[in-house]
């Protein structure tokens, strides 16, 4: 079993810290990779890129990969999908990788035309969802802080 140490972090407009993990996200088709801070979200079915990470990729997305989802309150949102490799660093400093199908938030004209909405979208955290969490154990204790993912 391999452990990935996580931490508490604030995201966007939210001032209350939440469990987070950092991973290198590489999208092979685009030859694009970057470090991403993911909010650990046990309610998210899949891992998703939001905010600036997603906005920077918009011009490279393929419409045929677009899928619509309904969230809390029936709010509809759309995500492009790409094969991606997430590379975490375990507690011994070694890379630990997982290949997933990552959702990439779609920005629409509605998002872009309203500066307040656009700013809010850019502040949305990327989410580490159950596609990863179901293949690991998640431990979260606040005092003293101890947050980790253990991979089988």
N, CA, C and O atoms as a GROMACS GRO file, in nm:
protein
  608
    1UNK      N    1   0.084  -0.117   0.000
    1UNK     CA    2   0.000   0.000   0.000
    1UNK      C    3   0.089   0.124   0.000
    1UNK      O    4   0.192   0.130   0.068
    2UNK      N    5   0.046   0.223  -0.078
    2UNK     CA    6   0.123   0.347  -0.091
    2UNK      C    7   0.039   0.464  -0.044
    2UNK      O    8  -0.079   0.475  -0.078
    3UNK      N    9   0.102   0.551   0.034
    3UNK     CA   10   0.031   0.664   0.093
    3UNK      C   11   0.069   0.794   0.024
    3UNK      O   12   0.186   0.820  -0.005
    4UNK      N   13  -0.034   0.875  -0.002
    4UNK     CA   14  -0.015   1.010  -0.055
    4UNK      C   15  -0.063   1.105   0.053
    4UNK      O   16  -0.180   1.102   0.092
    5UNK      N   17   0.027   1.188   0.101
    5UNK     CA   18  -0.008   1.284   0.206
    5UNK      C   19  -0.081   1.403   0.142
    5UNK      O   20  -0.035   1.460   0.043
    6UNK      N   21  -0.194   1.437   0.200
    6UNK     CA   22  -0.276   1.548   0.151
    6UNK      C   23  -0.270   1.661   0.253
    6UNK      O   24  -0.196   1.652   0.352
    7UNK      N   25  -0.345   1.768   0.231
    7UNK     CA   26  -0.342   1.882   0.322
    7UNK      C   27  -0.475   1.956   0.317
    7UNK      O   28  -0.557   1.931   0.229
    8UNK      N   29  -0.494   2.045   0.410
    8UNK     CA   30  -0.610   2.135   0.406
    8UNK      C   31  -0.572   2.256   0.324
    8UNK      O   32  -0.458   2.304   0.331
    9UNK      N   33  -0.667   2.306   0.247
    9UNK     CA   34  -0.641   2.420   0.160
    9UNK      C   35  -0.771   2.495   0.135
    9UNK      O   36  -0.879   2.434   0.131
   10UNK      N   37  -0.761   2.625   0.118
   10UNK     CA   38  -0.879   2.703   0.078
   10UNK      C   39  -0.879   2.714  -0.074
   10UNK      O   40  -0.774   2.710  -0.138
   11UNK      N   41  -0.998   2.726  -0.130
   11UNK     CA   42  -1.014   2.738  -0.275
   11UNK      C   43  -1.104   2.855  -0.307
   11UNK      O   44  -1.211   2.870  -0.248
   12UNK      N   45  -1.060   2.939  -0.399
   12UNK     CA   46  -1.145   3.048  -0.450
   12UNK      C   47  -1.198   3.138  -0.340
   12UNK      O   48  -1.124   3.187  -0.256
   13UNK      N   49  -1.330   3.157  -0.344
   13UNK     CA   50  -1.395   3.247  -0.249
   13UNK      C   51  -1.420   3.180  -0.114
   13UNK      O   52  -1.455   3.247  -0.017
   14UNK      N   53  -1.403   3.050  -0.107
   14UNK     CA   54  -1.429   2.974   0.016
   14UNK      C   55  -1.313   2.996   0.113
   14UNK      O   56  -1.197   2.977   0.077
   15UNK      N   57  -1.344   3.037   0.235
   15UNK     CA   58  -1.239   3.064   0.333
   15UNK      C   59  -1.215   2.947   0.428
   15UNK      O   60  -1.116   2.945   0.501
   16UNK      N   61  -1.304   2.852   0.428
   16UNK     CA   62  -1.292   2.735   0.515
   16UNK      C   63  -1.205   2.629   0.446
   16UNK      O   64  -1.237   2.588   0.335
   17UNK      N   65  -1.096   2.585   0.509
   17UNK     CA   66  -1.010   2.487   0.444
   17UNK      C   67  -1.080   2.353   0.421
   17UNK      O   68  -1.167   2.312   0.499
   18UNK      N   69  -1.041   2.287   0.314
   18UNK     CA   70  -1.098   2.157   0.278
   18UNK      C   71  -0.984   2.064   0.240
   18UNK      O   72  -0.875   2.110   0.207
   19UNK      N   73  -1.007   1.932   0.245
   19UNK     CA   74  -0.900   1.838   0.209
   19UNK      C   75  -0.863   1.851   0.061
   19UNK      O   76  -0.950   1.859  -0.026
   20UNK      N   77  -0.734   1.854   0.035
   20UNK     CA   78  -0.684   1.874  -0.100
   20UNK      C   79  -0.560   1.788  -0.124
   20UNK      O   80  -0.492   1.747  -0.030
   21UNK      N   81  -0.535   1.763  -0.251
   21UNK     CA   82  -0.415   1.688  -0.290
   21UNK      C   83  -0.362   1.750  -0.419
   21UNK      O   84  -0.440   1.796  -0.504
   22UNK      N   85  -0.232   1.749  -0.434
   22UNK     CA   86  -0.171   1.801  -0.555
   22UNK      C   87  -0.126   1.684  -0.641
   22UNK      O   88  -0.074   1.584  -0.591
   23UNK      N   89  -0.147   1.698  -0.772
   23UNK     CA   90  -0.103   1.594  -0.867
   23UNK      C   91  -0.062   1.662  -0.996
   23UNK      O   92  -0.111   1.770  -1.031
   24UNK      N   93   0.028   1.598  -1.067
   24UNK     CA   94   0.063   1.642  -1.201
   24UNK      C   95  -0.038   1.578  -1.295
   24UNK      O   96  -0.054   1.456  -1.296
   25UNK      N   97  -0.108   1.659  -1.373
   25UNK     CA   98  -0.211   1.611  -1.464
   25UNK      C   99  -0.158   1.623  -1.606
   25UNK      O  100  -0.128   1.733  -1.653
   26UNK      N  101  -0.146   1.509  -1.674
   26UNK     CA  102  -0.091   1.507  -1.810
   26UNK      C  103  -0.197   1.455  -1.907
   26UNK      O  104  -0.249   1.345  -1.890
   27UNK      N  105  -0.227   1.535  -2.009
   27UNK     CA  106  -0.322   1.495  -2.113
   27UNK      C  107  -0.240   1.464  -2.238
   27UNK      O  108  -0.191   1.555  -2.306
   28UNK      N  109  -0.225   1.335  -2.266
   28UNK     CA  110  -0.135   1.289  -2.371
   28UNK      C  111  -0.171   1.345  -2.508
   28UNK      O  112  -0.082   1.387  -2.582
   29UNK      N  113  -0.300   1.345  -2.544
   29UNK     CA  114  -0.340   1.391  -2.677
   29UNK      C  115  -0.292   1.534  -2.703
   29UNK      O  116  -0.258   1.568  -2.816
   30UNK      N  117  -0.288   1.615  -2.600
   30UNK     CA  118  -0.247   1.754  -2.613
   30UNK      C  119  -0.098   1.775  -2.585
   30UNK      O  120  -0.044   1.882  -2.613
   31UNK      N  121  -0.034   1.673  -2.530
   31UNK     CA  122   0.105   1.690  -2.488
   31UNK      C  123   0.116   1.798  -2.381
   31UNK      O  124   0.214   1.872  -2.375
   32UNK      N  125   0.012   1.806  -2.297
   32UNK     CA  126   0.003   1.913  -2.198
   32UNK      C  127  -0.001   1.856  -2.058
   32UNK      O  128  -0.077   1.763  -2.029
   33UNK      N  129   0.081   1.911  -1.971
   33UNK     CA  130   0.078   1.870  -1.831
   33UNK      C  131   0.107   1.986  -1.739
   33UNK      O  132   0.181   2.078  -1.775
   34UNK      N  133   0.047   1.983  -1.620
   34UNK     CA  134   0.072   2.086  -1.519
   34UNK      C  135   0.031   2.034  -1.381
   34UNK      O  136  -0.049   1.942  -1.369
   35UNK      N  137   0.089   2.097  -1.279
   35UNK     CA  138   0.051   2.064  -1.142
   35UNK      C  139  -0.086   2.123  -1.115
   35UNK      O  140  -0.114   2.238  -1.150
   36UNK      N  141  -0.174   2.043  -1.051
   36UNK     CA  142  -0.309   2.087  -1.020
   36UNK      C  143  -0.338   2.058  -0.874
   36UNK      O  144  -0.306   1.950  -0.823
   37UNK      N  145  -0.398   2.155  -0.805
   37UNK     CA  146  -0.447   2.133  -0.670
   37UNK      C  147  -0.592   2.087  -0.681
   37UNK      O  148  -0.677   2.160  -0.732
   38UNK      N  149  -0.620   1.966  -0.633
   38UNK     CA  150  -0.753   1.908  -0.640
   38UNK      C  151  -0.819   1.912  -0.503
   38UNK      O  152  -0.759   1.874  -0.403
   39UNK      N  153  -0.943   1.959  -0.498
   39UNK     CA  154  -1.028   1.945  -0.380
   39UNK      C  155  -1.074   1.800  -0.378
   39UNK      O  156  -1.124   1.750  -0.478
   40UNK      N  157  -1.058   1.732  -0.267
   40UNK     CA  158  -1.103   1.593  -0.256
   40UNK      C  159  -1.253   1.597  -0.230
   40UNK      O  160  -1.298   1.647  -0.128
   41UNK      N  161  -1.330   1.542  -0.324
   41UNK     CA  162  -1.476   1.553  -0.322
   41UNK      C  163  -1.541   1.414  -0.332
   41UNK      O  164  -1.551   1.357  -0.440
   42UNK      N  165  -1.584   1.362  -0.217
   42UNK     CA  166  -1.647   1.229  -0.216
   42UNK      C  167  -1.783   1.228  -0.287
   42UNK      O  168  -1.837   1.121  -0.313
   43UNK      N  169  -1.838   1.345  -0.317
   43UNK     CA  170  -1.965   1.353  -0.387
   43UNK      C  171  -1.951   1.363  -0.538
   43UNK      O  172  -2.051   1.353  -0.610
   44UNK      N  173  -1.830   1.383  -0.588
   44UNK     CA  174  -1.807   1.394  -0.732
   44UNK      C  175  -1.784   1.256  -0.790
   44UNK      O  176  -1.701   1.180  -0.739
   45UNK      N  177  -1.856   1.222  -0.896
   45UNK     CA  178  -1.840   1.090  -0.954
   45UNK      C  179  -1.710   1.076  -1.031
   45UNK      O  180  -1.654   0.967  -1.040
   46UNK      N  181  -1.661   1.186  -1.087
   46UNK     CA  182  -1.536   1.178  -1.162
   46UNK      C  183  -1.445   1.296  -1.129
   46UNK      O  184  -1.489   1.398  -1.076
   47UNK      N  185  -1.320   1.280  -1.162
   47UNK     CA  186  -1.221   1.384  -1.144
   47UNK      C  187  -1.238   1.486  -1.255
   47UNK      O  188  -1.250   1.449  -1.372
   48UNK      N  189  -1.237   1.615  -1.219
   48UNK     CA  190  -1.266   1.722  -1.315
   48UNK      C  191  -1.169   1.839  -1.299
   48UNK      O  192  -1.128   1.873  -1.188
   49UNK      N  193  -1.134   1.897  -1.412
   49UNK     CA  194  -1.060   2.022  -1.412
   49UNK      C  195  -1.158   2.137  -1.424
   49UNK      O  196  -1.246   2.135  -1.511
   50UNK      N  197  -1.142   2.235  -1.339
   50UNK     CA  198  -1.226   2.355  -1.341
   50UNK      C  199  -1.134   2.476  -1.345
   50UNK      O  200  -1.012   2.464  -1.343
   51UNK      N  201  -1.196   2.593  -1.349
   51UNK     CA  202  -1.123   2.718  -1.336
   51UNK      C  203  -1.022   2.740  -1.446
   51UNK      O  204  -1.044   2.702  -1.562
   52UNK      N  205  -0.911   2.801  -1.410
   52UNK     CA  206  -0.810   2.840  -1.507
   52UNK      C  207  -0.752   2.718  -1.579
   52UNK      O  208  -0.716   2.727  -1.696
   53UNK      N  209  -0.743   2.603  -1.509
   53UNK     CA  210  -0.691   2.482  -1.573
   53UNK      C  211  -0.778   2.445  -1.692
   53UNK      O  212  -0.726   2.412  -1.799
   54UNK      N  213  -0.910   2.449  -1.674
   54UNK     CA  214  -1.004   2.414  -1.782
   54UNK      C  215  -1.010   2.524  -1.887
   54UNK      O  216  -1.014   2.495  -2.006
   55UNK      N  217  -1.010   2.649  -1.844
   55UNK     CA  218  -1.020   2.760  -1.938
   55UNK      C  219  -0.905   2.758  -2.038
   55UNK      O  220  -0.926   2.781  -2.158
   56UNK      N  221  -0.786   2.732  -1.992
   56UNK     CA  222  -0.668   2.731  -2.080
   56UNK      C  223  -0.673   2.621  -2.186
   56UNK      O  224  -0.603   2.629  -2.287
   57UNK      N  225  -0.755   2.519  -2.165
   57UNK     CA  226  -0.763   2.407  -2.260
   57UNK      C  227  -0.879   2.416  -2.359
   57UNK      O  228  -0.890   2.334  -2.449
   58UNK      N  229  -0.966   2.516  -2.343
   58UNK     CA  230  -1.090   2.524  -2.423
   58UNK      C  231  -1.067   2.513  -2.573
   58UNK      O  232  -1.140   2.440  -2.641
   59UNK      N  233  -0.970   2.582  -2.626
   59UNK     CA  234  -0.951   2.584  -2.771
   59UNK      C  235  -0.909   2.447  -2.827
   59UNK      O  236  -0.917   2.425  -2.948
   60UNK      N  237  -0.864   2.358  -2.742
   60UNK     CA  238  -0.816   2.227  -2.788
   60UNK      C  239  -0.919   2.116  -2.769
   60UNK      O  240  -0.895   2.001  -2.807
   61UNK      N  241  -1.034   2.148  -2.711
   61UNK     CA  242  -1.133   2.046  -2.680
   61UNK      C  243  -1.212   2.005  -2.804
   61UNK      O  244  -1.233   2.082  -2.898
   62UNK      N  245  -1.255   1.877  -2.801
   62UNK     CA  246  -1.332   1.820  -2.913
   62UNK      C  247  -1.479   1.811  -2.872
   62UNK      O  248  -1.512   1.752  -2.769
   63UNK      N  249  -1.567   1.869  -2.953
   63UNK     CA  250  -1.709   1.875  -2.922
   63UNK      C  251  -1.768   1.735  -2.905
   63UNK      O  252  -1.862   1.717  -2.827
   64UNK      N  253  -1.715   1.636  -2.975
   64UNK     CA  254  -1.771   1.500  -2.964
   64UNK      C  255  -1.748   1.436  -2.826
   64UNK      O  256  -1.809   1.334  -2.794
   65UNK      N  257  -1.661   1.496  -2.746
   65UNK     CA  258  -1.637   1.442  -2.612
   65UNK      C  259  -1.723   1.509  -2.506
   65UNK      O  260  -1.712   1.477  -2.388
   66UNK      N  261  -1.809   1.604  -2.548
   66UNK     CA  262  -1.889   1.682  -2.455
   66UNK      C  263  -2.005   1.601  -2.400
   66UNK      O  264  -2.078   1.536  -2.474
   67UNK      N  265  -2.021   1.606  -2.268
   67UNK     CA  266  -2.133   1.539  -2.200
   67UNK      C  267  -2.193   1.637  -2.100
   67UNK      O  268  -2.122   1.720  -2.041
   68UNK      N  269  -2.325   1.627  -2.081
   68UNK     CA  270  -2.396   1.716  -1.988
   68UNK      C  271  -2.430   1.640  -1.860
   68UNK      O  272  -2.464   1.522  -1.863
   69UNK      N  273  -2.421   1.712  -1.748
   69UNK     CA  274  -2.449   1.655  -1.619
   69UNK      C  275  -2.540   1.750  -1.542
   69UNK      O  276  -2.545   1.870  -1.570
   70UNK      N  277  -2.611   1.696  -1.446
   70UNK     CA  278  -2.694   1.778  -1.358
   70UNK      C  279  -2.640   1.766  -1.217
   70UNK      O  280  -2.617   1.657  -1.166
   71UNK      N  281  -2.619   1.881  -1.155
   71UNK     CA  282  -2.563   1.884  -1.021
   71UNK      C  283  -2.669   1.917  -0.918
   71UNK      O  284  -2.788   1.899  -0.942
   72UNK      N  285  -2.624   1.964  -0.806
   72UNK     CA  286  -2.711   2.001  -0.695
   72UNK      C  287  -2.808   2.110  -0.742
   72UNK      O  288  -2.766   2.206  -0.807
   73UNK      N  289  -2.934   2.095  -0.710
   73UNK     CA  290  -3.034   2.192  -0.751
   73UNK      C  291  -3.074   2.182  -0.897
   73UNK      O  292  -3.144   2.269  -0.949
   74UNK      N  293  -3.029   2.076  -0.966
   74UNK     CA  294  -3.065   2.056  -1.106
   74UNK      C  295  -2.988   2.145  -1.202
   74UNK      O  296  -3.026   2.157  -1.318
   75UNK      N  297  -2.880   2.206  -1.154
   75UNK     CA  298  -2.800   2.292  -1.241
   75UNK      C  299  -2.728   2.207  -1.344
   75UNK      O  300  -2.663   2.108  -1.310
   76UNK      N  301  -2.741   2.245  -1.470
   76UNK     CA  302  -2.678   2.172  -1.580
   76UNK      C  303  -2.539   2.228  -1.607
   76UNK      O  304  -2.519   2.350  -1.608
   77UNK      N  305  -2.444   2.139  -1.628
   77UNK     CA  306  -2.310   2.181  -1.667
   77UNK      C  307  -2.256   2.080  -1.767
   77UNK      O  308  -2.302   1.966  -1.773
   78UNK      N  309  -2.158   2.122  -1.844
   78UNK     CA  310  -2.104   2.036  -1.948
   78UNK      C  311  -1.954   2.020  -1.930
   78UNK      O  312  -1.884   2.112  -1.887
   79UNK      N  313  -1.907   1.901  -1.964
   79UNK     CA  314  -1.766   1.870  -1.953
   79UNK      C  315  -1.718   1.800  -2.080
   79UNK      O  316  -1.784   1.711  -2.133
   80UNK      N  317  -1.601   1.843  -2.128
   80UNK     CA  318  -1.530   1.768  -2.230
   80UNK      C  319  -1.457   1.656  -2.156
   80UNK      O  320  -1.436   1.665  -2.035
   81UNK      N  321  -1.419   1.553  -2.228
   81UNK     CA  322  -1.348   1.442  -2.163
   81UNK      C  323  -1.222   1.406  -2.242
   81UNK      O  324  -1.221   1.405  -2.365
   82UNK      N  325  -1.118   1.377  -2.167
   82UNK     CA  326  -0.990   1.337  -2.225
   82UNK      C  327  -0.928   1.229  -2.136
   82UNK      O  328  -0.952   1.224  -2.015
   83UNK      N  329  -0.849   1.146  -2.198
   83UNK     CA  330  -0.768   1.051  -2.122
   83UNK      C  331  -0.654   1.129  -2.058
   83UNK      O  332  -0.586   1.206  -2.126
   84UNK      N  333  -0.634   1.108  -1.930
   84UNK     CA  334  -0.529   1.182  -1.858
   84UNK      C  335  -0.458   1.090  -1.761
   84UNK      O  336  -0.513   0.990  -1.715
   85UNK      N  337  -0.336   1.125  -1.731
   85UNK     CA  338  -0.260   1.055  -1.628
   85UNK      C  339  -0.239   1.153  -1.513
   85UNK      O  340  -0.188   1.264  -1.532
   86UNK      N  341  -0.279   1.109  -1.394
   86UNK     CA  342  -0.251   1.187  -1.273
   86UNK      C  343  -0.131   1.124  -1.205
   86UNK      O  344  -0.127   1.002  -1.185
   87UNK      N  345  -0.034   1.205  -1.170
   87UNK     CA  346   0.085   1.156  -1.102
   87UNK      C  347   0.093   1.224  -0.966
   87UNK      O  348   0.113   1.345  -0.956
   88UNK      N  349   0.077   1.142  -0.862
   88UNK     CA  350   0.087   1.189  -0.724
   88UNK      C  351   0.228   1.159  -0.674
   88UNK      O  352   0.301   1.081  -0.736
   89UNK      N  353   0.266   1.221  -0.565
   89UNK     CA  354   0.392   1.186  -0.500
   89UNK      C  355   0.357   1.115  -0.370
   89UNK      O  356   0.283   1.168  -0.288
   90UNK      N  357   0.411   0.993  -0.352
   90UNK     CA  358   0.380   0.920  -0.229
   90UNK      C  359   0.465   0.971  -0.113
   90UNK      O  360   0.550   1.059  -0.131
   91UNK      N  361   0.442   0.916   0.005
   91UNK     CA  362   0.511   0.964   0.125
   91UNK      C  363   0.661   0.936   0.125
   91UNK      O  364   0.734   0.985   0.211
   92UNK      N  365   0.706   0.856   0.030
   92UNK     CA  366   0.849   0.828   0.017
   92UNK      C  367   0.912   0.908  -0.097
   92UNK      O  368   1.029   0.889  -0.130
   93UNK      N  369   0.832   0.999  -0.157
   93UNK     CA  370   0.882   1.084  -0.264
   93UNK      C  371   0.881   1.019  -0.401
   93UNK      O  372   0.938   1.073  -0.496
   94UNK      N  373   0.815   0.903  -0.413
   94UNK     CA  374   0.810   0.831  -0.540
   94UNK      C  375   0.681   0.865  -0.616
   94UNK      O  376   0.577   0.890  -0.554
   95UNK      N  377   0.687   0.866  -0.750
   95UNK     CA  378   0.566   0.894  -0.828
   95UNK      C  379   0.469   0.777  -0.823
   95UNK      O  380   0.509   0.661  -0.824
   96UNK      N  381   0.341   0.809  -0.818
   96UNK     CA  382   0.234   0.710  -0.819
   96UNK      C  383   0.134   0.761  -0.923
   96UNK      O  384   0.074   0.867  -0.905
   97UNK      N  385   0.113   0.685  -1.030
   97UNK     CA  386   0.028   0.736  -1.139
   97UNK      C  387  -0.099   0.654  -1.154
   97UNK      O  388  -0.104   0.535  -1.123
   98UNK      N  389  -0.202   0.723  -1.203
   98UNK     CA  390  -0.332   0.664  -1.233
   98UNK      C  391  -0.381   0.724  -1.363
   98UNK      O  392  -0.378   0.846  -1.382
   99UNK      N  393  -0.426   0.638  -1.454
   99UNK     CA  394  -0.483   0.683  -1.581
   99UNK      C  395  -0.634   0.690  -1.564
   99UNK      O  396  -0.696   0.595  -1.517
  100UNK      N  397  -0.692   0.804  -1.602
  100UNK     CA  398  -0.835   0.826  -1.586
  100UNK      C  399  -0.892   0.893  -1.710
  100UNK      O  400  -0.819   0.934  -1.800
  101UNK      N  401  -1.021   0.905  -1.712
  101UNK     CA  402  -1.094   0.986  -1.810
  101UNK      C  403  -1.136   1.111  -1.734
  101UNK      O  404  -1.227   1.106  -1.650
  102UNK      N  405  -1.070   1.223  -1.762
  102UNK     CA  406  -1.092   1.344  -1.683
  102UNK      C  407  -1.196   1.434  -1.750
  102UNK      O  408  -1.197   1.448  -1.872
  103UNK      N  409  -1.281   1.494  -1.669
  103UNK     CA  410  -1.377   1.593  -1.718
  103UNK      C  411  -1.312   1.730  -1.717
  103UNK      O  412  -1.242   1.767  -1.623
  104UNK      N  413  -1.337   1.807  -1.823
  104UNK     CA  414  -1.282   1.942  -1.835
  104UNK      C  415  -1.399   2.037  -1.854
  104UNK      O  416  -1.469   2.031  -1.955
  105UNK      N  417  -1.419   2.125  -1.758
  105UNK     CA  418  -1.531   2.219  -1.758
  105UNK      C  419  -1.540   2.293  -1.891
  105UNK      O  420  -1.439   2.343  -1.942
  106UNK      N  421  -1.661   2.301  -1.946
  106UNK     CA  422  -1.684   2.378  -2.068
  106UNK      C  423  -1.722   2.521  -2.031
  106UNK      O  424  -1.812   2.544  -1.950
  107UNK      N  425  -1.654   2.616  -2.090
  107UNK     CA  426  -1.690   2.757  -2.074
  107UNK      C  427  -1.778   2.796  -2.192
  107UNK      O  428  -1.744   2.772  -2.307
  108UNK      N  429  -1.892   2.857  -2.162
  108UNK     CA  430  -1.987   2.899  -2.266
  108UNK      C  431  -1.983   3.051  -2.281
  108UNK      O  432  -1.916   3.120  -2.204
  109UNK      N  433  -2.054   3.102  -2.381
  109UNK     CA  434  -2.065   3.248  -2.398
  109UNK      C  435  -2.125   3.312  -2.274
  109UNK      O  436  -2.089   3.424  -2.237
  110UNK      N  437  -2.218   3.240  -2.211
  110UNK     CA  438  -2.280   3.292  -2.087
  110UNK      C  439  -2.174   3.318  -1.980
  110UNK      O  440  -2.179   3.419  -1.910
  111UNK      N  441  -2.077   3.226  -1.968
  111UNK     CA  442  -1.968   3.244  -1.872
  111UNK      C  443  -1.880   3.362  -1.911
  111UNK      O  444  -1.840   3.442  -1.826
  112UNK      N  445  -1.850   3.372  -2.040
  112UNK     CA  446  -1.754   3.471  -2.087
  112UNK      C  447  -1.811   3.612  -2.094
  112UNK      O  448  -1.737   3.710  -2.080
  113UNK      N  449  -1.944   3.624  -2.116
  113UNK     CA  450  -2.006   3.756  -2.134
  113UNK      C  451  -2.032   3.830  -2.003
  113UNK      O  452  -2.050   3.952  -2.004
  114UNK      N  453  -2.034   3.760  -1.893
  114UNK     CA  454  -2.062   3.822  -1.763
  114UNK      C  455  -1.936   3.815  -1.677
  114UNK      O  456  -1.898   3.707  -1.633
  115UNK      N  457  -1.870   3.929  -1.653
  115UNK     CA  458  -1.744   3.928  -1.577
  115UNK      C  459  -1.755   3.863  -1.439
  115UNK      O  460  -1.661   3.796  -1.396
  116UNK      N  461  -1.868   3.881  -1.370
  116UNK     CA  462  -1.884   3.820  -1.238
  116UNK      C  463  -1.892   3.668  -1.248
  116UNK      O  464  -1.828   3.597  -1.171
  117UNK      N  465  -1.971   3.620  -1.344
  117UNK     CA  466  -1.983   3.475  -1.365
  117UNK      C  467  -1.849   3.417  -1.407
  117UNK      O  468  -1.809   3.311  -1.358
  118UNK      N  469  -1.781   3.485  -1.497
  118UNK     CA  470  -1.651   3.437  -1.544
  118UNK      C  471  -1.552   3.427  -1.429
  118UNK      O  472  -1.481   3.327  -1.416
  119UNK      N  473  -1.548   3.530  -1.344
  119UNK     CA  474  -1.457   3.527  -1.229
  119UNK      C  475  -1.491   3.411  -1.135
  119UNK      O  476  -1.402   3.342  -1.086
  120UNK      N  477  -1.620   3.391  -1.110
  120UNK     CA  478  -1.662   3.279  -1.026
  120UNK      C  479  -1.619   3.145  -1.086
  120UNK      O  480  -1.574   3.056  -1.013
  121UNK      N  481  -1.633   3.130  -1.216
  121UNK     CA  482  -1.593   3.006  -1.283
  121UNK      C  483  -1.443   2.982  -1.272
  121UNK      O  484  -1.398   2.869  -1.253
  122UNK      N  485  -1.366   3.089  -1.283
  122UNK     CA  486  -1.220   3.075  -1.272
  122UNK      C  487  -1.178   3.036  -1.131
  122UNK      O  488  -1.070   2.979  -1.112
  123UNK      N  489  -1.262   3.066  -1.032
  123UNK     CA  490  -1.231   3.035  -0.893
  123UNK      C  491  -1.274   2.893  -0.852
  123UNK      O  492  -1.239   2.847  -0.744
  124UNK      N  493  -1.349   2.825  -0.938
  124UNK     CA  494  -1.397   2.689  -0.903
  124UNK      C  495  -1.279   2.593  -0.890
  124UNK      O  496  -1.191   2.592  -0.976
  125UNK      N  497  -1.277   2.514  -0.785
  125UNK     CA  498  -1.166   2.420  -0.768
  125UNK      C  499  -1.181   2.298  -0.858
  125UNK      O  500  -1.292   2.255  -0.890
  126UNK      N  501  -1.069   2.244  -0.899
  126UNK     CA  502  -1.069   2.114  -0.965
  126UNK      C  503  -1.100   2.010  -0.860
  126UNK      O  504  -1.066   2.026  -0.743
  127UNK      N  505  -1.166   1.901  -0.902
  127UNK     CA  506  -1.215   1.801  -0.806
  127UNK      C  507  -1.151   1.665  -0.830
  127UNK      O  508  -1.140   1.619  -0.943
  128UNK      N  509  -1.109   1.602  -0.722
  128UNK     CA  510  -1.067   1.463  -0.726
  128UNK      C  511  -1.188   1.382  -0.684
  128UNK      O  512  -1.232   1.389  -0.569
  129UNK      N  513  -1.243   1.304  -0.777
  129UNK     CA  514  -1.369   1.235  -0.753
  129UNK      C  515  -1.356   1.088  -0.722
  129UNK      O  516  -1.247   1.035  -0.699
  130UNK      N  517  -1.472   1.022  -0.721
  130UNK     CA  518  -1.479   0.882  -0.682
  130UNK      C  519  -1.412   0.786  -0.781
  130UNK      O  520  -1.383   0.672  -0.745
  131UNK      N  521  -1.385   0.831  -0.904
  131UNK     CA  522  -1.311   0.745  -0.996
  131UNK      C  523  -1.172   0.712  -0.939
  131UNK      O  524  -1.118   0.605  -0.967
  132UNK      N  525  -1.116   0.804  -0.861
  132UNK     CA  526  -0.988   0.780  -0.792
  132UNK      C  527  -1.015   0.732  -0.649
  132UNK      O  528  -0.951   0.638  -0.603
  133UNK      N  529  -1.108   0.796  -0.581
  133UNK     CA  530  -1.132   0.764  -0.439
  133UNK      C  531  -1.180   0.620  -0.418
  133UNK      O  532  -1.148   0.560  -0.316
  134UNK      N  533  -1.255   0.565  -0.512
  134UNK     CA  534  -1.302   0.427  -0.498
  134UNK      C  535  -1.190   0.324  -0.511
  134UNK      O  536  -1.209   0.207  -0.478
  135UNK      N  537  -1.074   0.368  -0.557
  135UNK     CA  538  -0.959   0.279  -0.571
  135UNK      C  539  -0.852   0.309  -0.466
  135UNK      O  540  -0.737   0.268  -0.479
  136UNK      N  541  -0.894   0.381  -0.364
  136UNK     CA  542  -0.802   0.417  -0.255
  136UNK      C  543  -0.882   0.425  -0.126
  136UNK      O  544  -1.005   0.414  -0.126
  137UNK      N  545  -0.811   0.444  -0.017
  137UNK     CA  546  -0.876   0.472   0.112
  137UNK      C  547  -0.844   0.617   0.144
  137UNK      O  548  -0.731   0.662   0.128
  138UNK      N  549  -0.946   0.689   0.191
  138UNK     CA  550  -0.931   0.830   0.223
  138UNK      C  551  -0.944   0.846   0.374
  138UNK      O  552  -1.044   0.806   0.433
  139UNK      N  553  -0.843   0.907   0.436
  139UNK     CA  554  -0.843   0.931   0.579
  139UNK      C  555  -0.834   1.081   0.602
  139UNK      O  556  -0.749   1.149   0.545
  140UNK      N  557  -0.926   1.133   0.687
  140UNK     CA  558  -0.934   1.278   0.710
  140UNK      C  559  -0.957   1.306   0.857
  140UNK      O  560  -1.063   1.272   0.911
  141UNK      N  561  -0.858   1.369   0.921
  141UNK     CA  562  -0.869   1.408   1.061
  141UNK      C  563  -0.816   1.552   1.070
  141UNK      O  564  -0.712   1.584   1.014
  142UNK      N  565  -0.892   1.638   1.141
  142UNK     CA  566  -0.855   1.780   1.142
  142UNK      C  567  -0.758   1.820   1.252
  142UNK      O  568  -0.673   1.906   1.230
  143UNK      N  569  -0.768   1.761   1.370
  143UNK     CA  570  -0.682   1.804   1.482
  143UNK      C  571  -0.623   1.682   1.553
  143UNK      O  572  -0.698   1.608   1.616
  144UNK      N  573  -0.496   1.660   1.546
  144UNK     CA  574  -0.402   1.726   1.456
  144UNK      C  575  -0.432   1.684   1.312
  144UNK      O  576  -0.485   1.576   1.286
  145UNK      N  577  -0.396   1.771   1.218
  145UNK     CA  578  -0.428   1.744   1.078
  145UNK      C  579  -0.357   1.619   1.028
  145UNK      O  580  -0.235   1.606   1.038
  146UNK      N  581  -0.435   1.530   0.975
  146UNK     CA  582  -0.383   1.408   0.915
  146UNK      C  583  -0.478   1.372   0.801
  146UNK      O  584  -0.589   1.323   0.824
  147UNK      N  585  -0.434   1.396   0.679
  147UNK     CA  586  -0.516   1.369   0.561
  147UNK      C  587  -0.432   1.287   0.465
  147UNK      O  588  -0.320   1.325   0.431
  148UNK      N  589  -0.486   1.174   0.421
  148UNK     CA  590  -0.408   1.093   0.327
  148UNK      C  591  -0.497   1.006   0.241
  148UNK      O  592  -0.609   0.971   0.277
  149UNK      N  593  -0.441   0.971   0.127
  149UNK     CA  594  -0.500   0.871   0.039
  149UNK      C  595  -0.407   0.752   0.040
  149UNK      O  596  -0.286   0.767   0.023
  150UNK      N  597  -0.461   0.635   0.059
  150UNK     CA  598  -0.381   0.512   0.055
  150UNK      C  599  -0.426   0.431  -0.064
  150UNK      O  600  -0.543   0.394  -0.074
  151UNK      N  601  -0.334   0.404  -0.156
  151UNK     CA  602  -0.365   0.330  -0.277
  151UNK      C  603  -0.327   0.184  -0.261
  151UNK      O  604  -0.223   0.150  -0.204
  152UNK      N  605  -0.415   0.099  -0.312
  152UNK     CA  606  -0.390  -0.045  -0.307
  152UNK      C  607  -0.295  -0.087  -0.415
  152UNK      O  608  -0.262  -0.206  -0.426
   0.00000   0.00000   0.00000
